[in-house]
Each structure stands twice: as C-alpha cells, then as structure tokens.
Amino acid sequence: MMPVITKIKAQKNNKDRYSIFADFGRGEEYAFSVDEDVLIKYQLKKGMELDDLSVTEMLYQDDIRKAYNMAIQYLAHRMRSEGEVREQLKKKEVAEPIIQEAIQRLYKHRFLDDLEFAKAFVRTQMNTTDKGPKLIKMSLKEKGVKGPVIDESIKEFVVEHQVDKAIELAQKNFTKNHKDSSRFLKQKTEQLLVRKGYPFNIIQIVMEELDTEKAVGEEMIALKYHAEKLQRKYIKFERYEQKQKMKQALYNKGFSFDLIEKCLVELFEDE
C-alpha cells in the first residue's frame, strides 16, 4: 500500500515552505517538506497517494528551488558573476546537477547576466581605483567570468580614460619620489604603472606626455640630498675612500658622473 498524504502544514518560520505528513501504515508521520512552487506544480493535497518515483522527482525539484532561493538571497546584496554564485552554492554543499539547474533558472529570470556584471565591475573599478585594465581583467577571471566576456567588458575602459588615470598615478609618483634622480624617477614610474596593470602602449604614451627629466638645478638639489646622507654614512672612512663610496652609491641611484663630480667638489669645498 502506498503512503497517503494526511496533512499539509505551512512552516512557522518559513511560510513559503510546507511540511507534508502521510500515513505509511503506522499512522500519521512527517514525510518531507517542499517549497510552495513544488506544492502547486505537483498539486499536492490531502488524500493523495505517493509513489517513490514521484516523491524522488518532487524532492529533486525542491532541492533546485532551495538552491535557487539561496542564490537569490546571495544576489540581493549586489550583482554577482555566475562563477561567484556557483562557488557560494558549493560552499552550501549543493550538488553539481542541482547547481546547474538553479543557474539556468537564474539566467531565465534575468537574475544572472555575466556580461552586464562584468561591464558594471569594470566601470566601478576604473572610477574608484587606480587599477589598470590588466588587473581588472585578472579580477574578473578570479570571479569565474569567461575570457570572451572579459574581453568585451574591458572595452568600457577606453584608451583615453586609461591614459588619464595613468597620468594621474604617474604625477602622484613624481611628487612622492621628487628626491630621486630623473633616471630612477622614470624607472619607478614605469614599474608602478606595470604593477597597476597598465599595458605597454599606455605607459609609452604617459612617459612621452610627462617630462621626467628634471632641470639641472632640480637634479642637483636631489643629488645633494642623497650626497649629504651618504657623507654622514661614510664619515668614518678616509677622504678618498669616502668619496669613492659616495660616487658609486650616487651613480647607482641614477645620477650622472658629471653631476656627481660637480656636487662632491662643492660639498667637500664647503668643509
């Protein structure tokens, strides 16, 4: 004899879910619970007989509905990529076939759209951070967004905007490292832009537009700053050895030999 539904009761803490009770030949017992959509789809009602195949199918559909609802709750806070939703459902120990079905429903009801997500992500990153396109693309990849979608979405970060952001970043670097030699300043700026994810063609444009070569007077001021520090550092050495060590250290900092010689003459003449 197949079990018969004896009672259907809305759950206290979740009015969209219903507990199904049935008689298995031993009197009324709790059988399982389902979402309201599953209840309506299978037209569950008191007195209905339950066979194993139907119950299995109902519970499968209910698992999909639960996964779908979990995903909706996760998406309520902000836009997410498909990859992020999949990862969240895996953390909740949802089976892969259930995840796949839930993802399809999310796309059907337009709760998921990786291209729109990626475009919005690119716009947010380029307007609120100093990251270049390479770093933004890397972040999208980490979120599970596919290559073609990433390539399409990064078009939001147009070349002109990339140049503007990179110039702003370079100018801040100039201010921060104004005591460096022109050669070091250029190297540090290029390295910074590479780390921030700007491509070579953008870096080239920036370095051409910005003059990293200091006037001789400015270069000498920077040189004297480092020379005086080195002079104090090597104070214990004999004059000749002190000068040689200073020359090597200053050259390693990117200053020219001619300027170094001139600076040391002035520095030691003052003693």
Secondary structure, DSSP 8 states (H G I E B T S, - for coil): ---EEEEEEE-SS-TTEEEEEEE-SSSEEEEEEEEHHHHHHTT--TT-B--HHHHHHHHHHHHHHHHHHHHHHHHTSS---HHHHHHHHHHTT--HHHHHHHHHHHHHTTS--HHHHHHHHHHHHHHHS---HHHHHHHHHHTT--HHHHHHHGGGS-HHHHHHHHHHHHHHHHHHTTTS-HHHHHHHHHHHHHHTT--HHHHHHHHHHS-----HHHHHHHHHHHHHHHHHHTTTS-HHHHHHHHHHHHHHTT--HHHHHHHHHHHHHT-
